Amino acid sequence: MTNSVKEARQKKELTQVQLAELVNVSRQTIISIETNRYIPSVELSLKLAKALGKKVEDLFALD
């Protein structure tokens, strides 16, 4: 699975800390998602999409 969370976050001019606070997770979780070391749950994926103004399918894709 690949994702474009980092690119979407940077486009919204959010820091990792700010995004983490918006979706109620740690900064380390955001780092792990952005580096493809962690696949978020459906709930977290939906929260990320909402916070970043994207659709889930625009943020995450199967290889």
Biopython code that builds the backbone (N, CA, C, O; Angstrom):
import numpy as np
from Bio.PDB.StructureBuilder import StructureBuilder

atoms = [
    (1, "MET", "N", (0.838, -1.171, 0.000)),
    (1, "MET", "CA", (0.000, 0.000, 0.000)),
    (1, "MET", "C", (0.890, 1.243, 0.000)),
    (1, "MET", "O", (1.912, 1.297, 0.684)),
    (2, "THR", "N", (0.487, 2.212, -0.764)),
    (2, "THR", "CA", (1.198, 3.492, -0.798)),
    (2, "THR", "C", (0.238, 4.586, -0.330)),
    (2, "THR", "O", (-0.979, 4.403, -0.325)),
    (3, "ASN", "N", (0.803, 5.714, 0.059)),
    (3, "ASN", "CA", (-0.064, 6.811, 0.466)),
    (3, "ASN", "C", (0.566, 8.149, 0.108)),
    (3, "ASN", "O", (1.767, 8.252, -0.143)),
    (4, "SER", "N", (-0.278, 9.160, 0.092)),
    (4, "SER", "CA", (0.183, 10.509, -0.211)),
    (4, "SER", "C", (-0.138, 11.453, 0.959)),
    (4, "SER", "O", (-0.416, 12.636, 0.761)),
    (5, "VAL", "N", (-0.093, 10.912, 2.162)),
    (5, "VAL", "CA", (-0.408, 11.702, 3.349)),
    (5, "VAL", "C", (0.584, 12.853, 3.508)),
    (5, "VAL", "O", (0.186, 13.987, 3.775)),
    (6, "LYS", "N", (1.861, 12.564, 3.345)),
    (6, "LYS", "CA", (2.876, 13.606, 3.531)),
    (6, "LYS", "C", (2.664, 14.757, 2.550)),
    (6, "LYS", "O", (2.710, 15.925, 2.936)),
    (7, "GLU", "N", (2.436, 14.426, 1.296)),
    (7, "GLU", "CA", (2.240, 15.455, 0.282)),
    (7, "GLU", "C", (0.990, 16.280, 0.576)),
    (7, "GLU", "O", (1.007, 17.504, 0.452)),
    (8, "ALA", "N", (-0.088, 15.609, 0.963)),
    (8, "ALA", "CA", (-1.329, 16.323, 1.275)),
    (8, "ALA", "C", (-1.156, 17.199, 2.513)),
    (8, "ALA", "O", (-1.674, 18.314, 2.559)),
    (9, "ARG", "N", (-0.436, 16.707, 3.508)),
    (9, "ARG", "CA", (-0.175, 17.482, 4.720)),
    (9, "ARG", "C", (0.639, 18.737, 4.396)),
    (9, "ARG", "O", (0.322, 19.833, 4.859)),
    (10, "GLN", "N", (1.677, 18.562, 3.603)),
    (10, "GLN", "CA", (2.520, 19.697, 3.246)),
    (10, "GLN", "C", (1.753, 20.719, 2.412)),
    (10, "GLN", "O", (1.953, 21.925, 2.563)),
    (11, "LYS", "N", (0.884, 20.242, 1.541)),
    (11, "LYS", "CA", (0.087, 21.150, 0.714)),
    (11, "LYS", "C", (-0.848, 22.002, 1.580)),
    (11, "LYS", "O", (-1.107, 23.164, 1.266)),
    (12, "LYS", "N", (-1.352, 21.413, 2.672)),
    (12, "LYS", "CA", (-2.213, 22.142, 3.608)),
    (12, "LYS", "C", (-1.389, 22.964, 4.602)),
    (12, "LYS", "O", (-1.941, 23.642, 5.468)),
    (13, "GLU", "N", (-0.062, 22.894, 4.467)),
    (13, "GLU", "CA", (0.872, 23.619, 5.337)),
    (13, "GLU", "C", (0.676, 23.269, 6.810)),
    (13, "GLU", "O", (0.677, 24.141, 7.679)),
    (14, "LEU", "N", (0.508, 21.969, 7.069)),
    (14, "LEU", "CA", (0.389, 21.459, 8.427)),
    (14, "LEU", "C", (1.678, 20.755, 8.824)),
    (14, "LEU", "O", (2.317, 20.107, 7.996)),
    (15, "THR", "N", (2.057, 20.881, 10.078)),
    (15, "THR", "CA", (3.184, 20.098, 10.581)),
    (15, "THR", "C", (2.672, 18.715, 10.956)),
    (15, "THR", "O", (1.464, 18.491, 11.028)),
    (16, "GLN", "N", (3.587, 17.799, 11.193)),
    (16, "GLN", "CA", (3.190, 16.469, 11.648)),
    (16, "GLN", "C", (2.471, 16.562, 12.985)),
    (16, "GLN", "O", (1.504, 15.838, 13.222)),
    (17, "VAL", "N", (2.931, 17.439, 13.854)),
    (17, "VAL", "CA", (2.303, 17.621, 15.169)),
    (17, "VAL", "C", (0.883, 18.145, 15.013)),
    (17, "VAL", "O", (-0.032, 17.664, 15.682)),
    (18, "GLN", "N", (0.692, 19.122, 14.140)),
    (18, "GLN", "CA", (-0.645, 19.678, 13.934)),
    (18, "GLN", "C", (-1.613, 18.634, 13.391)),
    (18, "GLN", "O", (-2.753, 18.542, 13.848)),
    (19, "LEU", "N", (-1.163, 17.850, 12.418)),
    (19, "LEU", "CA", (-2.019, 16.802, 11.864)),
    (19, "LEU", "C", (-2.333, 15.759, 12.926)),
    (19, "LEU", "O", (-3.473, 15.309, 13.043)),
    (20, "ALA", "N", (-1.330, 15.376, 13.695)),
    (20, "ALA", "CA", (-1.535, 14.387, 14.763)),
    (20, "ALA", "C", (-2.600, 14.871, 15.745)),
    (20, "ALA", "O", (-3.461, 14.098, 16.165)),
    (21, "GLU", "N", (-2.539, 16.147, 16.108)),
    (21, "GLU", "CA", (-3.531, 16.697, 17.034)),
    (21, "GLU", "C", (-4.928, 16.710, 16.424)),
    (21, "GLU", "O", (-5.912, 16.466, 17.121)),
    (22, "LEU", "N", (-5.018, 16.994, 15.124)),
    (22, "LEU", "CA", (-6.323, 17.019, 14.458)),
    (22, "LEU", "C", (-7.005, 15.654, 14.447)),
    (22, "LEU", "O", (-8.229, 15.561, 14.537)),
    (23, "VAL", "N", (-6.200, 14.596, 14.337)),
    (23, "VAL", "CA", (-6.781, 13.250, 14.241)),
    (23, "VAL", "C", (-6.591, 12.440, 15.527)),
    (23, "VAL", "O", (-6.914, 11.254, 15.581)),
    (24, "ASN", "N", (-6.062, 13.101, 16.557)),
    (24, "ASN", "CA", (-5.962, 12.490, 17.885)),
    (24, "ASN", "C", (-5.021, 11.290, 17.956)),
    (24, "ASN", "O", (-5.353, 10.265, 18.552)),
    (25, "VAL", "N", (-3.850, 11.426, 17.346)),
    (25, "VAL", "CA", (-2.812, 10.392, 17.440)),
    (25, "VAL", "C", (-1.479, 11.082, 17.766)),
    (25, "VAL", "O", (-1.413, 12.308, 17.847)),
    (26, "SER", "N", (-0.437, 10.295, 17.949)),
    (26, "SER", "CA", (0.882, 10.868, 18.223)),
    (26, "SER", "C", (1.577, 11.274, 16.926)),
    (26, "SER", "O", (1.229, 10.810, 15.840)),
    (27, "ARG", "N", (2.557, 12.143, 17.067)),
    (27, "ARG", "CA", (3.381, 12.535, 15.916)),
    (27, "ARG", "C", (4.070, 11.305, 15.326)),
    (27, "ARG", "O", (4.220, 11.192, 14.110)),
    (28, "GLN", "N", (4.486, 10.390, 16.193)),
    (28, "GLN", "CA", (5.154, 9.168, 15.733)),
    (28, "GLN", "C", (4.238, 8.351, 14.824)),
    (28, "GLN", "O", (4.706, 7.736, 13.866)),
    (29, "THR", "N", (2.954, 8.339, 15.112)),
    (29, "THR", "CA", (2.005, 7.615, 14.253)),
    (29, "THR", "C", (1.962, 8.248, 12.869)),
    (29, "THR", "O", (1.949, 7.539, 11.863)),
    (30, "ILE", "N", (1.940, 9.569, 12.813)),
    (30, "ILE", "CA", (1.940, 10.268, 11.518)),
    (30, "ILE", "C", (3.224, 9.940, 10.756)),
    (30, "ILE", "O", (3.182, 9.658, 9.558)),
    (31, "ILE", "N", (4.356, 9.976, 11.445)),
    (31, "ILE", "CA", (5.637, 9.630, 10.810)),
    (31, "ILE", "C", (5.579, 8.215, 10.242)),
    (31, "ILE", "O", (5.995, 7.981, 9.107)),
    (32, "SER", "N", (5.068, 7.279, 11.024)),
    (32, "SER", "CA", (5.004, 5.876, 10.580)),
    (32, "SER", "C", (4.086, 5.701, 9.377)),
    (32, "SER", "O", (4.376, 4.903, 8.485)),
    (33, "ILE", "N", (2.986, 6.437, 9.348)),
    (33, "ILE", "CA", (2.080, 6.372, 8.197)),
    (33, "ILE", "C", (2.772, 6.950, 6.960)),
    (33, "ILE", "O", (2.737, 6.350, 5.886)),
    (34, "GLU", "N", (3.393, 8.107, 7.118)),
    (34, "GLU", "CA", (4.032, 8.775, 5.979)),
    (34, "GLU", "C", (5.184, 7.964, 5.396)),
    (34, "GLU", "O", (5.476, 8.077, 4.205)),
    (35, "THR", "N", (5.839, 7.154, 6.214)),
    (35, "THR", "CA", (6.964, 6.351, 5.738)),
    (35, "THR", "C", (6.549, 4.910, 5.423)),
    (35, "THR", "O", (7.397, 4.037, 5.236)),
    (36, "ASN", "N", (5.239, 4.676, 5.367)),
    (36, "ASN", "CA", (4.695, 3.357, 5.021)),
    (36, "ASN", "C", (5.109, 2.240, 5.972)),
    (36, "ASN", "O", (5.190, 1.081, 5.566)),
    (37, "ARG", "N", (5.371, 2.574, 7.228)),
    (37, "ARG", "CA", (5.674, 1.549, 8.228)),
    (37, "ARG", "C", (4.432, 1.148, 9.009)),
    (37, "ARG", "O", (4.460, 0.181, 9.770)),
    (38, "TYR", "N", (3.352, 1.878, 8.827)),
    (38, "TYR", "CA", (2.111, 1.618, 9.555)),
    (38, "TYR", "C", (0.933, 1.884, 8.638)),
    (38, "TYR", "O", (0.855, 2.935, 8.002)),
    (39, "ILE", "N", (0.015, 0.925, 8.572)),
    (39, "ILE", "CA", (-1.208, 1.093, 7.788)),
    (39, "ILE", "C", (-2.319, 1.462, 8.771)),
    (39, "ILE", "O", (-2.650, 0.671, 9.654)),
    (40, "PRO", "N", (-2.888, 2.642, 8.626)),
    (40, "PRO", "CA", (-3.902, 3.087, 9.591)),
    (40, "PRO", "C", (-5.210, 2.312, 9.464)),
    (40, "PRO", "O", (-5.523, 1.743, 8.419)),
    (41, "SER", "N", (-5.956, 2.311, 10.553)),
    (41, "SER", "CA", (-7.280, 1.691, 10.560)),
    (41, "SER", "C", (-8.207, 2.479, 9.628)),
    (41, "SER", "O", (-7.872, 3.570, 9.168)),
    (42, "VAL", "N", (-9.364, 1.904, 9.367)),
    (42, "VAL", "CA", (-10.358, 2.598, 8.544)),
    (42, "VAL", "C", (-10.753, 3.910, 9.217)),
    (42, "VAL", "O", (-10.861, 4.942, 8.556)),
    (43, "GLU", "N", (-10.967, 3.870, 10.525)),
    (43, "GLU", "CA", (-11.366, 5.073, 11.250)),
    (43, "GLU", "C", (-10.306, 6.168, 11.137)),
    (43, "GLU", "O", (-10.633, 7.325, 10.869)),
    (44, "LEU", "N", (-9.040, 5.806, 11.340)),
    (44, "LEU", "CA", (-7.970, 6.788, 11.250)),
    (44, "LEU", "C", (-7.812, 7.287, 9.813)),
    (44, "LEU", "O", (-7.546, 8.469, 9.593)),
    (45, "SER", "N", (-7.971, 6.410, 8.854)),
    (45, "SER", "CA", (-7.898, 6.816, 7.443)),
    (45, "SER", "C", (-8.976, 7.846, 7.121)),
    (45, "SER", "O", (-8.718, 8.819, 6.414)),
    (46, "LEU", "N", (-10.176, 7.633, 7.636)),
    (46, "LEU", "CA", (-11.269, 8.585, 7.416)),
    (46, "LEU", "C", (-10.981, 9.918, 8.092)),
    (46, "LEU", "O", (-11.256, 10.974, 7.523)),
    (47, "LYS", "N", (-10.432, 9.880, 9.297)),
    (47, "LYS", "CA", (-10.076, 11.111, 10.008)),
    (47, "LYS", "C", (-8.994, 11.882, 9.257)),
    (47, "LYS", "O", (-9.067, 13.104, 9.134)),
    (48, "LEU", "N", (-7.993, 11.164, 8.757)),
    (48, "LEU", "CA", (-6.923, 11.806, 7.990)),
    (48, "LEU", "C", (-7.484, 12.459, 6.733)),
    (48, "LEU", "O", (-7.144, 13.599, 6.414)),
    (49, "ALA", "N", (-8.337, 11.739, 6.027)),
    (49, "ALA", "CA", (-8.927, 12.268, 4.799)),
    (49, "ALA", "C", (-9.723, 13.540, 5.093)),
    (49, "ALA", "O", (-9.618, 14.524, 4.361)),
    (50, "LYS", "N", (-10.507, 13.516, 6.150)),
    (50, "LYS", "CA", (-11.309, 14.692, 6.514)),
    (50, "LYS", "C", (-10.402, 15.866, 6.884)),
    (50, "LYS", "O", (-10.629, 16.990, 6.438)),
    (51, "ALA", "N", (-9.382, 15.611, 7.694)),
    (51, "ALA", "CA", (-8.474, 16.676, 8.130)),
    (51, "ALA", "C", (-7.712, 17.292, 6.961)),
    (51, "ALA", "O", (-7.388, 18.479, 6.975)),
    (52, "LEU", "N", (-7.428, 16.471, 5.947)),
    (52, "LEU", "CA", (-6.643, 16.937, 4.809)),
    (52, "LEU", "C", (-7.505, 17.374, 3.625)),
    (52, "LEU", "O", (-6.981, 17.804, 2.597)),
    (53, "GLY", "N", (-8.829, 17.264, 3.771)),
    (53, "GLY", "CA", (-9.725, 17.689, 2.699)),
    (53, "GLY", "C", (-9.638, 16.804, 1.470)),
    (53, "GLY", "O", (-9.771, 17.283, 0.344)),
    (54, "LYS", "N", (-9.416, 15.516, 1.682)),
    (54, "LYS", "CA", (-9.267, 14.556, 0.579)),
    (54, "LYS", "C", (-10.221, 13.389, 0.778)),
    (54, "LYS", "O", (-10.795, 13.222, 1.853)),
    (55, "LYS", "N", (-10.387, 12.584, -0.264)),
    (55, "LYS", "CA", (-11.080, 11.307, -0.156)),
    (55, "LYS", "C", (-10.055, 10.265, 0.278)),
    (55, "LYS", "O", (-8.872, 10.385, -0.038)),
    (56, "VAL", "N", (-10.504, 9.255, 0.994)),
    (56, "VAL", "CA", (-9.596, 8.194, 1.445)),
    (56, "VAL", "C", (-8.861, 7.583, 0.253)),
    (56, "VAL", "O", (-7.659, 7.324, 0.322)),
    (57, "GLU", "N", (-9.582, 7.357, -0.825)),
    (57, "GLU", "CA", (-8.959, 6.725, -1.993)),
    (57, "GLU", "C", (-7.950, 7.641, -2.678)),
    (57, "GLU", "O", (-7.128, 7.177, -3.468)),
    (58, "ASP", "N", (-8.006, 8.939, -2.378)),
    (58, "ASP", "CA", (-6.988, 9.851, -2.908)),
    (58, "ASP", "C", (-5.720, 9.820, -2.064)),
    (58, "ASP", "O", (-4.644, 10.167, -2.550)),
    (59, "LEU", "N", (-5.839, 9.410, -0.806)),
    (59, "LEU", "CA", (-4.684, 9.335, 0.092)),
    (59, "LEU", "C", (-3.994, 7.980, 0.075)),
    (59, "LEU", "O", (-2.773, 7.898, 0.205)),
    (60, "PHE", "N", (-4.782, 6.908, -0.086)),
    (60, "PHE", "CA", (-4.234, 5.553, 0.010)),
    (60, "PHE", "C", (-4.545, 4.745, -1.245)),
    (60, "PHE", "O", (-5.634, 4.841, -1.809)),
    (61, "ALA", "N", (-3.563, 3.945, -1.671)),
    (61, "ALA", "CA", (-3.743, 3.104, -2.867)),
    (61, "ALA", "C", (-3.041, 1.769, -2.670)),
    (61, "ALA", "O", (-1.986, 1.689, -2.040)),
    (62, "LEU", "N", (-3.641, 0.733, -3.216)),
    (62, "LEU", "CA", (-2.982, -0.578, -3.217)),
    (62, "LEU", "C", (-1.940, -0.609, -4.317)),
    (62, "LEU", "O", (-2.136, -0.024, -5.382)),
    (63, "ASP", "N", (-0.842, -1.284, -4.064)),
    (63, "ASP", "CA", (0.218, -1.399, -5.075)),
    (63, "ASP", "C", (-0.213, -2.292, -6.223)),
    (63, "ASP", "O", (0.553, -2.501, -7.163)),
]
sb = StructureBuilder()
sb.init_structure("model")
sb.init_model(0)
sb.init_chain("A")
sb.init_seg("    ")
for serial, (resi, resn, name, xyz) in enumerate(atoms, 1):
    if name == "N":
        sb.init_residue(resn, " ", resi, " ")
    sb.init_atom(name, np.array(xyz, "f"), 0.0, 1.0, " ", f" {name:<3s}", serial, name[0])
structure = sb.get_structure()
